[in-house]
């Protein structure tokens, strides 16, 4: 039988404050929220660079700036890589911000 992810009832918890600080705080779906954020950004990490590449290559560089297909592909690749880095940095910031309150509470104690 798999172990439950719910914390034990209050009567069975140890009374020491050190063990309470190390226990995860039940926040009602925190794991589900984290997983949803991960899935959202996993999709964005695929869709944003591909969408930026083709839209910049066809619309911006070939149609408006009249560059050759080779040159437009090169510059569109640069734009796609920058877009991927923006998505990754936003993901890291959101995940870091999500763990911030727990870190501050442990540091103050």
C-alpha distances in whole Angstrom, upper triangle without the diagonal:
4,7,9,12,14,17,16,19,23,23,20,22,24,28,29,30,30,26,26,28,25,23,22,24,22,24,23,22,23,21,22,25,25,24,26,29,28,28,31,33,32,34,36,37,37,39,42,43,44,45,47,49,50,51,53,54,56,57,58,59,60,61,63,63,65,63,63,59,59,59,57,54,55,55,52,50,51,50,47,46,47,45,42,42,43,39,38,40,39,35,35,37,35,32,34,35,31,31,34,34,31,33,36,35,33,37,39,37
4,6,9,12,14,15,18,21,22,19,20,23,26,27,28,27,23,24,25,22,20,19,21,19,21,20,19,20,17,18,22,22,20,23,26,24,25,28,29,28,30,33,33,34,36,38,40,41,42,44,45,47,48,50,51,53,53,54,56,57,58,59,60,61,60,60,56,56,56,54,51,52,52,49,47,47,47,43,42,43,41,38,39,39,36,34,36,35,31,31,33,31,28,30,31,28,27,30,30,27,30,33,31,30,34,36,34
4,7,9,11,11,14,18,19,16,17,19,22,23,24,23,20,20,22,19,16,16,18,16,19,18,17,18,16,18,21,21,20,23,25,24,25,28,29,28,31,33,33,35,37,39,40,41,43,44,46,47,48,50,52,53,54,55,56,58,59,60,60,62,60,60,57,56,57,55,52,52,52,49,47,48,47,43,42,43,41,38,38,39,35,34,35,34,30,30,32,29,26,28,29,26,25,28,27,24,27,30,28,27,30,32,31
4,5,8,9,12,15,17,15,15,18,21,23,23,23,19,18,20,18,15,14,15,13,16,14,14,15,14,15,18,19,18,21,23,23,24,26,28,28,30,32,33,34,36,37,39,40,42,43,45,47,47,49,51,52,53,53,55,57,58,58,59,61,60,60,57,56,56,54,52,52,51,49,47,47,46,43,42,42,40,37,38,37,34,33,34,32,29,29,30,28,25,27,27,24,23,26,25,23,25,28,26,25,29,31,29
4,6,9,12,15,17,15,15,17,20,21,21,20,17,16,17,15,12,10,12,10,12,12,11,12,10,12,15,15,15,18,20,20,21,24,25,25,27,29,30,32,33,35,37,38,39,41,43,44,45,46,48,50,50,51,52,54,55,56,57,58,57,57,54,54,54,52,49,49,49,46,44,44,43,40,39,39,37,34,34,34,31,29,30,29,26,26,27,24,21,23,24,20,19,22,21,19,22,24,23,22,26,27,26
4,6,9,12,14,13,12,16,18,19,19,20,16,15,16,15,11,10,10,8,11,10,11,12,12,14,16,17,17,20,22,22,23,26,27,27,30,31,32,34,36,37,39,40,41,43,45,46,47,48,51,52,52,53,54,56,57,58,58,60,59,60,57,56,56,54,52,52,51,48,46,46,45,42,41,41,39,37,36,36,33,31,32,30,27,27,28,25,23,24,24,20,20,23,21,19,22,24,22,22,25,26,25
4,7,9,11,10,9,12,14,16,16,16,13,11,13,12,9,9,9,8,11,12,13,14,14,16,18,19,20,22,24,24,26,28,29,30,32,34,34,36,38,39,41,43,43,45,47,49,49,50,53,54,54,55,56,58,59,59,60,62,61,62,59,58,58,56,53,53,53,50,48,48,47,44,43,43,41,38,38,37,34,33,33,31,28,28,28,26,23,24,24,21,19,22,20,17,20,22,20,19,23,24,22
4,6,8,6,7,10,13,15,16,17,13,12,15,14,11,12,12,11,15,15,17,17,17,20,22,22,23,26,27,28,29,32,33,33,36,37,38,40,42,43,45,46,47,49,51,52,53,54,56,58,58,58,60,62,63,63,64,66,65,65,63,62,62,60,57,57,56,54,52,52,50,48,46,46,44,42,41,41,38,36,37,35,32,32,32,30,27,28,28,24,23,25,23,20,23,25,22,21,25,26,24
4,6,6,7,11,13,15,16,18,15,13,16,16,13,14,13,12,15,15,18,19,20,22,24,24,26,28,29,30,32,34,35,36,38,40,40,43,44,45,47,49,49,51,53,55,55,56,59,60,60,60,62,64,65,65,66,68,67,68,65,65,64,62,60,60,59,56,54,54,53,50,49,49,47,44,44,43,40,39,39,37,35,34,34,31,29,30,29,26,25,27,24,22,25,26,23,23,27,27,24
4,6,5,9,10,13,13,16,13,11,15,15,13,14,13,13,16,17,19,20,21,24,25,26,27,29,31,32,34,35,36,37,40,41,42,44,46,46,49,50,51,52,54,56,56,58,60,62,61,61,63,66,66,66,67,69,68,69,67,66,65,63,61,61,60,57,56,55,54,51,50,49,48,45,45,44,41,40,39,38,35,34,34,32,29,30,29,26,24,26,23,21,24,25,21,21,25,24,22
4,6,8,9,13,15,17,15,13,17,18,15,17,17,16,20,20,23,24,25,27,28,29,31,33,34,35,37,39,40,41,43,44,45,47,49,50,52,54,54,55,58,60,60,61,63,65,65,65,67,69,70,70,71,73,72,72,70,69,69,67,64,64,63,61,59,58,57,55,53,53,51,49,48,47,45,43,43,41,39,38,38,35,33,33,33,29,28,29,27,24,27,28,24,24,27,27,24
4,7,9,12,14,16,13,12,16,16,14,16,16,16,20,20,23,23,23,26,28,28,29,32,33,33,35,38,39,39,42,43,44,46,48,48,50,52,53,54,56,58,59,60,62,64,64,64,66,68,69,69,70,72,70,71,68,68,67,65,63,62,62,59,57,57,56,53,52,51,50,47,46,46,43,42,42,40,37,37,37,34,32,32,32,29,27,29,26,23,26,27,24,23,27,27,24
4,6,9,11,12,9,8,12,12,10,13,13,14,18,19,21,21,22,24,26,26,28,30,31,32,34,36,37,37,40,41,42,44,46,46,48,50,51,52,54,56,57,58,60,62,62,62,63,66,67,67,67,69,68,69,66,65,65,63,61,60,59,57,55,54,53,51,49,49,47,45,44,43,41,39,39,38,35,34,34,32,29,29,29,26,24,25,23,20,22,23,20,19,23,23,20
4,6,8,10,7,8,11,12,11,14,15,16,20,22,24,23,24,27,28,28,30,33,33,33,36,38,38,39,42,43,43,46,48,48,50,52,53,54,56,58,58,59,61,63,63,63,65,67,68,68,69,71,69,70,67,66,66,64,62,61,60,58,56,55,54,52,50,50,48,46,45,44,42,40,40,39,36,34,35,33,30,30,30,27,24,26,23,20,22,23,20,18,22,22,18
4,6,9,8,8,11,13,12,16,16,18,21,23,26,25,26,29,30,30,32,34,35,35,38,39,40,41,44,45,45,48,49,49,51,54,54,55,57,60,60,60,63,65,65,64,66,69,70,69,70,72,71,71,69,68,67,65,63,62,61,60,57,56,55,53,52,51,50,47,46,45,43,41,40,39,37,35,35,34,31,30,30,28,25,26,23,20,22,22,19,18,21,20,17
4,6,6,7,9,11,11,15,16,18,21,24,26,25,26,29,30,29,31,34,34,34,37,39,39,40,43,44,44,46,48,48,50,52,53,54,56,58,59,59,61,64,63,63,64,67,68,68,68,70,69,70,67,66,65,64,62,61,60,58,56,55,54,52,50,49,48,46,44,44,42,40,39,38,36,34,33,32,30,28,28,26,23,24,21,18,19,20,17,15,18,17,14
4,5,5,6,9,10,13,14,17,19,22,24,23,24,27,28,27,30,32,32,32,35,37,36,38,41,41,41,44,46,46,47,50,51,51,53,56,56,56,59,61,61,60,62,64,66,65,65,68,66,67,65,64,63,61,59,58,57,55,53,52,51,49,47,46,45,43,41,41,39,37,36,35,33,31,30,29,27,25,25,23,20,20,18,15,16,16,13,12,14,14,10
4,5,5,7,9,12,14,17,20,23,24,22,23,27,27,26,28,31,31,31,34,35,35,36,39,40,39,43,45,44,46,48,49,49,51,54,54,55,57,59,59,58,60,63,64,63,63,66,64,65,63,62,61,59,57,56,55,53,51,50,49,47,45,44,43,41,39,39,37,35,34,33,31,29,29,28,25,24,24,22,19,19,18,14,15,16,13,10,13,13,10
4,5,5,6,10,12,15,18,21,22,20,21,24,25,24,26,29,29,29,32,34,34,35,38,38,38,41,43,43,45,47,48,48,50,53,53,54,56,58,58,58,59,62,63,63,63,65,64,64,62,61,60,58,56,55,54,53,50,49,49,46,44,44,43,40,39,38,37,34,34,33,31,29,29,27,25,24,24,22,19,20,18,14,15,17,14,12,15,16,13
4,5,5,8,9,12,15,18,20,18,19,23,23,22,25,27,27,28,31,32,32,33,36,37,37,40,42,42,44,46,47,47,49,52,52,53,55,57,57,56,58,61,62,61,62,64,63,64,61,60,59,58,55,55,53,52,50,49,48,46,44,43,42,39,38,37,35,33,32,32,29,28,27,26,23,22,22,20,17,18,16,12,14,15,12,11,14,15,12
4,6,8,9,12,15,18,20,17,19,22,22,21,24,26,26,26,29,31,30,32,35,35,35,38,40,40,41,44,45,45,47,50,50,50,53,55,55,54,55,58,59,59,59,61,60,61,59,58,57,55,53,52,51,49,47,46,45,43,41,40,39,37,35,34,33,31,30,29,27,25,24,23,21,19,19,17,14,15,13,9,11,12,9,7,11,11,9
4,6,9,12,15,18,19,16,17,21,21,19,22,25,24,24,27,29,29,30,33,33,33,36,38,38,39,42,43,43,45,48,48,49,51,53,53,53,54,57,58,58,58,60,58,59,57,56,55,53,51,50,49,47,45,44,43,41,39,38,38,35,33,33,31,29,28,28,25,23,23,22,19,18,19,17,14,15,14,10,11,13,11,9,12,14,12
4,6,9,12,15,16,14,14,18,19,18,20,23,23,23,26,28,28,29,32,32,32,35,37,37,39,41,42,43,45,47,48,48,51,53,53,52,54,56,58,57,58,60,58,59,57,56,55,53,51,50,49,47,45,44,43,41,39,39,38,35,34,33,31,29,29,28,25,24,24,22,19,19,19,17,14,16,14,11,13,15,13,11,15,16,14
4,6,9,12,12,10,11,14,15,14,16,19,19,20,22,24,24,25,28,29,29,32,34,34,36,38,39,40,42,44,44,45,47,49,49,49,51,53,54,54,54,57,55,56,54,53,52,50,48,47,46,44,42,42,40,38,37,36,34,32,31,30,28,26,26,25,22,21,21,19,16,16,16,13,11,14,12,9,12,14,12,12,15,17,16
4,6,9,11,9,11,14,14,14,17,19,19,20,23,24,25,26,29,29,30,33,34,34,36,39,39,40,42,44,44,45,48,50,49,49,51,54,54,54,55,57,56,57,54,54,53,51,49,48,47,45,43,43,41,39,38,37,35,33,32,31,29,27,27,25,23,22,21,19,17,17,16,13,12,13,11,9,12,14,12,12,16,17,16
4,6,8,8,10,12,13,13,16,17,18,20,22,23,24,25,28,29,30,32,33,34,36,38,38,39,42,44,44,45,48,49,49,49,51,53,54,54,55,57,56,57,54,54,53,51,49,49,47,45,43,43,41,39,38,37,35,33,33,31,29,28,27,25,23,23,22,20,18,19,18,14,14,16,14,12,16,17,15,16,20,20,20
4,6,6,9,10,10,12,14,15,16,18,20,21,22,24,26,26,28,30,31,31,34,36,36,37,40,41,41,42,45,46,46,46,48,51,51,51,52,54,53,54,52,52,51,49,47,47,45,43,41,41,39,37,36,35,33,31,31,29,26,26,25,23,21,21,20,17,16,17,16,12,13,15,13,12,15,17,15,17,20,21,21
4,6,8,9,9,12,13,14,16,18,19,20,22,23,25,26,28,30,30,31,34,35,35,37,39,41,41,42,45,46,45,46,48,50,51,51,52,54,53,54,52,52,51,49,47,47,46,43,42,41,39,37,37,36,33,32,31,30,27,27,27,24,22,23,22,19,18,19,18,14,15,18,16,15,19,20,19,21,24,24,24
4,5,5,6,9,10,10,12,14,15,16,18,20,21,23,24,26,27,28,31,32,32,34,36,38,37,39,42,43,42,43,45,47,48,48,49,51,50,51,48,48,48,45,43,44,43,40,38,38,36,34,33,33,30,28,29,27,24,24,24,22,19,20,20,17,15,18,17,13,15,17,17,16,19,21,20,22,25,26,26
4,5,5,6,9,10,11,12,14,15,17,18,20,21,22,25,26,26,29,31,31,32,35,36,36,38,40,42,41,41,43,46,46,46,47,49,48,49,47,47,46,44,42,42,40,38,36,36,34,32,31,30,28,26,26,25,22,21,21,19,16,17,17,14,12,14,14,10,11,14,13,13,16,18,17,19,21,23,23
4,5,5,6,9,10,10,12,14,15,16,18,20,21,23,24,25,28,29,30,31,33,35,35,37,39,41,41,41,43,45,46,46,47,49,48,48,45,45,45,42,40,40,39,37,35,35,33,31,30,30,27,25,25,24,21,20,21,19,16,17,17,14,12,15,15,11,12,16,16,15,17,20,20,20,23,25,25
4,5,5,6,9,10,10,12,14,15,17,18,20,22,23,24,26,28,28,30,32,33,34,35,37,39,39,39,41,43,44,44,45,47,46,47,44,44,44,41,39,39,39,36,34,34,33,30,29,29,27,25,25,24,21,20,21,19,16,18,18,15,14,17,17,13,15,18,18,18,20,23,23,23,26,28,28
4,5,5,6,9,10,11,12,14,16,17,18,20,21,22,25,26,26,28,30,32,32,33,36,37,37,37,39,41,42,42,43,45,44,45,42,42,42,39,37,38,36,34,32,32,30,28,27,27,24,22,23,21,18,18,19,16,14,15,15,12,11,14,14,10,13,16,16,16,19,21,21,22,25,26,27
4,5,5,6,9,10,11,12,14,15,16,19,20,21,23,25,25,26,29,31,31,32,34,36,36,36,38,40,41,41,42,44,43,43,41,41,40,38,36,36,35,32,30,30,28,26,25,25,22,20,20,19,16,15,16,14,11,12,13,10,8,12,12,9,11,14,15,15,17,19,20,21,23,25,26
4,5,5,6,9,10,10,12,14,15,17,18,20,22,23,24,25,28,29,30,31,33,35,35,35,37,39,40,40,41,43,42,42,40,39,39,37,34,35,34,31,29,30,28,25,25,25,22,20,21,20,17,16,18,16,12,14,16,13,11,15,15,12,14,18,19,18,20,23,24,24,26,29,29
4,5,5,6,9,10,11,12,14,16,16,18,20,22,22,24,26,27,27,29,31,33,33,33,35,37,38,38,39,41,40,41,38,38,38,35,33,34,33,30,29,29,27,24,24,24,21,19,20,19,15,16,17,15,12,15,16,12,12,16,16,13,16,19,20,20,22,24,25,26,28,30,31
4,6,5,6,8,10,10,12,15,15,16,18,20,20,22,24,26,26,27,29,31,31,31,33,35,36,36,37,39,38,39,36,36,36,33,31,31,30,27,26,26,24,22,21,21,18,16,17,16,12,12,14,11,8,11,12,9,9,12,13,11,14,16,18,19,20,22,24,25,26,28,30
4,5,5,6,9,10,10,13,14,15,17,19,20,21,23,25,25,27,29,30,31,31,32,35,36,36,37,39,37,38,35,35,34,32,30,30,29,26,25,25,23,20,20,20,18,15,16,15,12,11,13,12,8,10,13,10,9,13,14,12,14,17,20,20,21,23,25,25,27,29,31
4,5,5,6,9,10,11,12,14,16,17,18,20,22,23,24,26,27,29,29,30,32,33,34,35,36,37,36,37,34,34,34,31,29,29,29,26,24,25,23,20,20,21,18,15,17,17,13,13,16,14,11,14,16,13,13,17,17,16,18,21,23,23,24,27,28,29,31,33,34
4,6,5,6,9,10,11,12,15,16,16,17,20,21,21,23,25,27,27,27,29,31,32,32,33,35,34,35,32,32,32,29,27,28,27,24,23,23,21,18,19,19,16,14,16,14,11,12,14,12,10,13,14,12,13,16,17,15,18,21,23,24,25,27,28,29,31,33,35
4,5,5,6,9,10,10,12,14,15,16,18,20,20,21,24,25,25,26,27,29,30,31,31,33,32,33,30,30,30,27,25,25,24,21,20,20,18,16,15,16,13,10,12,11,7,8,11,9,7,10,12,10,11,14,15,15,17,20,22,23,24,26,28,28,30,32,34
4,5,5,7,9,10,12,13,14,16,18,19,20,22,23,25,26,26,28,29,31,31,32,33,32,32,29,29,29,27,24,25,24,21,19,20,19,16,15,16,14,11,13,13,10,10,13,12,9,12,15,14,13,17,18,17,19,22,25,25,26,28,30,30,32,34,36
4,5,5,6,8,11,11,12,14,16,17,18,20,21,23,23,24,26,27,28,29,30,31,30,31,28,28,28,25,23,24,23,20,19,20,18,15,16,17,13,11,14,14,10,12,15,14,12,15,17,16,16,19,21,20,22,25,27,28,29,31,33,33,35,37,39
4,5,5,5,8,10,10,11,14,15,16,17,19,21,21,21,23,25,26,26,27,29,28,29,26,26,26,23,21,22,21,17,17,17,15,12,13,13,10,9,11,11,7,9,12,11,10,13,15,14,15,18,19,19,22,24,26,27,28,30,32,33,34,36,38
4,6,6,7,9,10,11,13,15,16,17,19,21,21,22,23,25,26,27,27,29,27,27,25,24,24,22,19,20,19,16,14,15,14,10,10,12,9,6,9,10,7,7,11,11,10,12,15,15,15,18,19,20,22,24,27,28,28,30,32,33,33,36,38
4,6,6,7,9,10,11,13,14,16,17,19,20,21,22,23,25,26,26,27,26,26,23,23,23,20,18,19,19,15,14,15,14,10,11,13,11,8,12,13,10,11,15,15,13,16,19,18,19,22,23,23,25,27,30,31,31,34,36,36,37,40,41
4,6,5,6,8,10,11,12,14,15,16,17,18,20,21,22,23,24,25,24,25,22,22,22,19,17,19,18,14,14,16,13,10,12,13,10,9,13,13,10,13,16,15,15,18,20,19,20,23,24,24,27,29,31,32,33,35,37,38,39,41,43
4,6,5,6,8,10,10,12,14,15,16,16,18,20,21,21,22,24,22,23,21,21,21,18,16,17,16,12,12,13,10,7,10,10,7,7,10,10,8,11,13,13,13,16,18,18,19,22,23,23,26,27,30,32,32,34,36,37,37,40,42
4,5,5,6,9,10,10,12,14,15,15,16,18,19,20,20,22,20,21,18,18,18,15,13,13,13,9,8,10,8,4,7,8,6,6,9,10,9,11,14,14,15,17,19,20,21,23,24,25,28,29,32,33,33,35,38,38,39,41,43
4,5,5,6,8,10,11,12,14,15,15,17,18,20,20,21,20,20,17,17,17,14,12,14,13,10,9,12,10,7,10,12,10,9,13,14,13,15,18,18,18,21,22,23,24,26,28,28,30,32,35,36,36,38,41,41,42,44,47
4,5,6,6,8,10,11,11,13,14,15,16,17,19,20,19,20,17,18,18,14,13,15,14,10,11,13,10,8,11,13,10,11,14,14,13,16,18,18,18,21,23,23,24,27,28,28,31,33,35,37,37,39,41,42,42,45,47
4,6,5,6,8,10,10,10,12,14,15,15,16,18,17,18,16,16,15,12,11,13,11,7,9,10,7,5,9,10,7,9,12,12,12,15,17,17,18,21,22,22,24,26,27,28,31,32,35,37,36,38,41,42,42,44,47
4,6,5,6,8,10,10,10,12,14,15,15,16,15,15,12,13,13,9,8,10,9,5,6,8,7,5,9,11,9,11,14,14,15,17,19,20,20,23,24,25,27,29,30,31,33,35,38,39,39,40,43,44,44,46,49
4,6,5,6,8,9,10,11,12,14,15,15,14,14,11,13,13,10,9,11,11,7,9,12,10,9,13,14,13,14,17,18,17,20,22,22,23,26,27,28,29,31,32,33,36,37,40,42,42,43,46,47,47,49,52
4,6,5,5,7,9,10,10,12,13,14,14,15,13,15,14,11,11,13,12,8,11,13,10,10,14,14,12,15,18,17,17,20,22,22,23,26,27,27,29,31,32,33,36,37,40,41,41,43,46,47,47,49,52
4,6,5,5,6,8,9,10,10,12,11,13,12,13,12,8,9,11,8,6,9,10,8,9,12,12,11,14,17,16,17,20,21,22,23,26,27,27,30,31,32,33,36,37,40,42,41,43,46,47,46,49,51
4,6,6,5,6,8,10,10,10,9,10,8,10,9,5,6,9,8,5,8,11,9,10,13,14,14,16,19,19,20,22,24,24,26,28,29,30,32,34,35,36,39,40,43,44,44,45,48,49,49,51,54
4,6,6,5,6,9,10,10,10,11,9,12,11,8,9,12,11,9,12,14,13,13,17,18,17,19,22,22,22,25,27,27,28,31,32,32,34,36,37,38,41,42,45,47,46,48,51,52,52,54,56
4,6,6,5,7,9,10,11,13,12,14,14,10,12,14,12,10,14,15,13,14,18,18,17,19,22,21,22,25,26,26,28,31,31,32,34,36,36,38,40,41,44,46,46,47,50,51,51,53,56
4,6,6,5,6,8,9,12,12,14,12,9,11,13,10,9,13,13,11,13,16,16,15,18,20,20,21,24,25,25,27,30,30,31,33,35,35,37,40,40,43,45,45,46,49,50,50,52,55
4,6,6,5,6,6,8,9,10,8,5,8,10,8,8,11,12,11,13,16,16,16,19,21,21,22,25,26,27,29,31,31,33,35,36,37,39,41,42,45,47,46,47,50,51,51,53,56
4,6,6,5,5,7,7,10,9,6,9,12,11,10,14,15,14,16,19,19,19,22,24,24,25,28,29,30,31,34,35,36,38,39,40,42,44,45,48,50,49,51,54,55,54,57,59
4,6,5,8,10,10,14,13,10,13,15,14,13,16,18,16,18,21,21,21,24,26,25,27,29,31,31,33,35,36,36,39,40,41,42,45,46,49,51,50,52,55,56,55,58,60
4,6,8,11,13,15,13,11,14,16,14,13,17,18,16,18,21,21,20,23,25,25,26,29,30,30,32,34,35,36,38,40,40,42,44,45,48,50,49,50,53,55,54,56,59
4,6,9,11,13,11,9,13,14,11,12,16,16,15,18,20,20,20,23,25,24,26,29,30,30,32,34,35,36,39,40,40,42,45,45,48,50,49,50,54,55,54,56,59
4,7,9,12,10,9,12,14,13,13,17,17,17,19,22,22,22,25,27,27,29,31,32,33,35,37,37,39,41,42,43,45,47,48,51,53,52,53,56,57,57,59,62
4,7,8,6,6,9,10,10,11,14,15,15,17,19,20,21,23,25,26,27,29,30,32,33,35,36,38,40,41,42,44,46,46,50,52,51,52,55,56,55,58,60
4,5,5,6,8,10,11,12,14,16,16,18,20,21,22,24,26,27,28,30,32,33,35,36,38,39,41,42,43,45,47,48,51,53,52,53,57,57,57,59,62
4,6,5,6,9,10,10,12,14,15,16,18,20,20,22,24,25,26,28,30,31,32,34,36,37,39,40,42,43,45,46,49,51,50,52,55,55,55,58,60
4,6,5,6,9,10,11,13,15,15,17,19,20,21,23,25,26,27,29,31,32,33,35,37,38,39,41,42,44,45,49,50,49,51,54,54,54,57,59
4,5,5,6,8,10,11,13,14,16,17,19,20,22,23,25,26,28,29,31,32,33,35,37,38,39,41,43,44,47,49,48,49,52,53,52,55,57
4,5,5,6,8,10,11,12,14,15,16,18,20,21,22,24,26,27,29,30,32,33,35,36,37,39,41,42,45,47,46,48,51,51,51,53,56
4,6,5,6,9,10,10,12,14,15,16,18,20,21,22,24,26,27,28,30,32,33,34,36,37,39,40,44,45,44,46,49,49,49,52,54
4,6,5,7,9,10,11,13,15,16,17,19,20,21,23,25,26,27,29,31,32,33,35,37,38,39,43,44,43,45,48,48,48,50,53
4,5,5,6,9,10,11,12,14,16,17,19,20,21,23,25,26,27,29,31,32,33,35,37,38,41,43,41,43,46,47,46,49,51
4,5,5,6,9,10,10,12,14,15,17,18,20,21,23,24,26,27,29,30,32,33,35,36,39,41,40,42,45,45,45,48,50
4,5,5,6,9,10,11,12,14,15,16,18,20,21,23,24,26,27,28,30,32,33,35,38,39,38,40,43,43,43,46,48
4,5,5,6,9,10,11,13,14,15,17,19,20,21,23,25,26,27,29,30,32,33,36,38,37,38,41,42,41,44,46
4,6,5,6,9,10,11,13,14,15,17,19,20,21,23,25,26,27,29,31,31,35,36,36,37,40,41,40,43,46
4,5,5,6,9,10,11,12,14,15,17,18,20,21,23,24,26,27,29,30,34,35,34,36,39,39,39,42,44
4,5,5,6,9,10,11,12,14,15,16,18,20,21,22,24,26,27,28,32,33,32,34,37,37,37,40,42
4,5,5,6,9,10,11,12,14,15,16,18,20,21,22,24,26,27,30,32,31,32,35,36,35,38,41
4,5,5,6,9,10,11,12,14,15,17,19,20,21,23,25,26,29,31,30,32,35,35,35,37,40
4,5,5,6,9,10,11,12,14,15,17,18,20,21,23,24,28,29,28,30,33,33,33,36,38
4,5,5,6,9,10,10,12,14,15,16,18,20,21,22,26,27,26,28,31,31,31,34,36
4,5,5,6,9,10,11,12,14,15,16,18,20,21,24,26,25,27,30,30,30,32,35
4,6,5,6,9,10,11,12,14,15,17,19,20,23,25,24,26,29,30,30,32,34
4,5,5,6,9,10,11,12,14,15,17,18,22,23,22,24,27,27,27,30,32
4,5,5,6,9,10,10,12,14,16,16,20,21,20,22,25,25,25,28,30
4,5,5,6,9,10,10,12,15,15,18,20,20,21,24,25,25,27,30
4,5,5,6,8,10,11,13,14,17,19,18,20,23,24,24,27,29
4,6,5,6,8,10,11,12,16,17,16,18,21,21,21,24,26
4,6,5,6,9,10,10,14,15,15,16,19,20,20,22,25
4,5,5,6,9,10,13,14,15,16,18,20,20,22,25
4,5,5,7,9,12,12,13,15,17,18,19,21,23
4,5,5,6,10,11,10,12,15,15,16,18,20
4,5,5,8,10,10,11,14,15,15,17,20
4,6,7,9,10,12,13,15,16,18,19
4,6,6,7,9,11,11,13,15,16
4,6,5,6,9,10,11,12,15
4,5,5,6,9,10,11,13
4,5,5,6,9,10,11
4,6,5,6,9,10
4,5,5,6,9
4,5,5,7
4,6,5
4,6
4
